[in-house]
């Protein structure tokens, strides 16, 4: 089983990673930890470096539990929700786990909702954790 975790280092993402580890143990799965940044002039080098460090820490956490794992930092000019869905399609992912954070209606209107995009467009089942 291939399990994709959308990871941004937040508490919700940590919860998603913990659930993915549990599912990987139960189903002999492999975890793909993915962070998506838009890139270009929208990202500072410091943001990219912090994302890499967060992915390394997450990878170590999974590998210490003896679970097969890959990490991917995607900087392809796509919004994170679109990036995760495309990665899931390209890699035949069986389950996608994301952390969610409550946003106000105004925040959703102005910023959009990556979680909503993933849930509506994913090619596989999505589990959202808070």
C-alpha positions as CSV (number, residue, x, y, z in Angstrom):
1,X,0.0,0.0,0.0
2,X,1.3,3.5,-0.9
3,X,0.4,6.2,1.6
4,X,0.9,9.9,0.8
5,X,1.2,12.4,3.6
6,X,0.9,16.1,2.8
7,X,3.4,17.5,5.2
8,X,4.1,21.1,6.2
9,X,5.5,20.6,9.7
10,X,2.4,21.8,11.5
11,X,0.8,19.9,14.4
12,X,-1.9,18.7,12.0
13,X,0.7,17.4,9.6
14,X,2.4,15.6,12.5
15,X,-0.9,13.9,13.4
16,X,-1.3,12.9,9.7
17,X,2.2,11.4,9.8
18,X,1.5,9.4,12.9
19,X,-1.7,8.0,11.4
20,X,0.2,7.1,8.2
21,X,2.8,5.2,10.3
22,X,0.0,3.3,12.0
23,X,-1.6,2.4,8.6
24,X,1.8,1.5,7.1
25,X,2.4,-1.0,10.0
26,X,-1.1,-2.5,9.6
27,X,-1.0,-2.8,5.9
28,X,2.7,-3.3,5.1
29,X,2.7,0.1,3.4
30,X,5.2,2.6,2.1
31,X,4.9,6.3,3.1
32,X,5.5,9.2,0.7
33,X,6.0,12.4,2.7
34,X,5.4,15.3,0.4
35,X,5.8,19.1,0.9
36,X,4.7,21.4,-1.8
37,X,5.9,25.0,-2.2
38,X,4.8,27.2,-5.1
39,X,8.3,28.4,-5.9
40,X,9.5,31.3,-8.0
41,X,9.5,34.7,-6.3
42,X,6.8,33.5,-3.9
43,X,9.3,31.5,-1.8
44,X,12.4,32.7,0.1
45,X,15.4,30.4,0.2
46,X,14.9,30.2,4.0
47,X,11.4,28.8,3.5
48,X,12.8,26.1,1.1
49,X,15.6,25.2,3.6
50,X,13.1,24.9,6.5
51,X,10.9,22.7,4.3
52,X,13.9,20.4,3.6
53,X,14.8,20.2,7.3
54,X,11.2,19.4,8.2
55,X,11.1,16.6,5.6
56,X,14.4,15.2,6.9
57,X,13.0,15.1,10.5
58,X,9.8,13.4,9.3
59,X,11.7,10.9,7.3
60,X,13.9,10.0,10.3
61,X,10.8,9.6,12.4
62,X,9.3,7.1,10.0
63,X,12.5,5.2,9.3
64,X,13.2,4.7,13.0
65,X,10.0,2.8,13.1
66,X,11.2,0.5,10.3
67,X,8.8,1.7,7.7
68,X,9.8,2.2,4.1
69,X,9.6,5.9,3.2
70,X,10.4,8.5,0.6
71,X,10.4,12.3,0.9
72,X,9.6,14.7,-1.8
73,X,9.9,18.5,-1.9
74,X,7.8,19.7,-4.8
75,X,8.4,23.2,-6.2
76,X,6.5,23.1,-9.5
77,X,4.5,26.3,-9.5
78,X,1.3,24.6,-8.3
79,X,-0.8,25.3,-5.3
80,X,-0.2,22.6,-2.6
81,X,-3.6,21.0,-3.1
82,X,-3.1,20.6,-6.8
83,X,0.5,19.4,-6.3
84,X,-0.6,16.6,-3.9
85,X,-3.4,15.4,-6.2
86,X,-1.0,15.3,-9.2
87,X,1.6,13.4,-7.2
88,X,-1.0,10.9,-6.0
89,X,-2.1,10.4,-9.7
90,X,1.5,10.1,-11.0
91,X,2.5,7.6,-8.3
92,X,-0.6,5.4,-8.0
93,X,-1.1,6.3,-4.3
94,X,-3.6,4.2,-2.5
95,X,-4.4,6.6,0.4
96,X,-3.8,10.2,1.0
97,X,-3.6,11.6,4.6
98,X,-3.6,15.4,5.3
99,X,-3.8,17.6,8.3
100,X,-6.4,20.3,8.4
101,X,-6.6,23.6,10.2
102,X,-9.9,25.4,10.6
103,X,-10.1,28.6,8.6
104,X,-12.7,31.4,8.7
105,X,-14.9,31.9,5.7
106,X,-12.9,35.0,4.8
107,X,-9.6,33.1,4.9
108,X,-11.1,30.4,2.7
109,X,-12.3,33.0,0.3
110,X,-9.0,34.9,0.1
111,X,-6.6,32.0,0.4
112,X,-8.6,29.0,-0.8
113,X,-8.6,25.7,0.8
114,X,-5.9,23.1,-0.2
115,X,-7.6,20.4,1.9
116,X,-10.9,21.0,0.1
117,X,-9.2,20.7,-3.2
118,X,-7.5,17.5,-2.2
119,X,-10.7,16.0,-0.9
120,X,-12.7,16.8,-4.0
121,X,-10.1,15.9,-6.6
122,X,-8.0,13.1,-5.2
123,X,-7.8,9.8,-7.2
124,X,-7.8,7.8,-3.9
125,X,-9.4,7.9,-0.5
126,X,-8.4,10.9,1.6
127,X,-8.2,11.0,5.4
128,X,-8.2,14.4,7.0
129,X,-7.0,14.8,10.6
130,X,-6.8,17.8,12.9
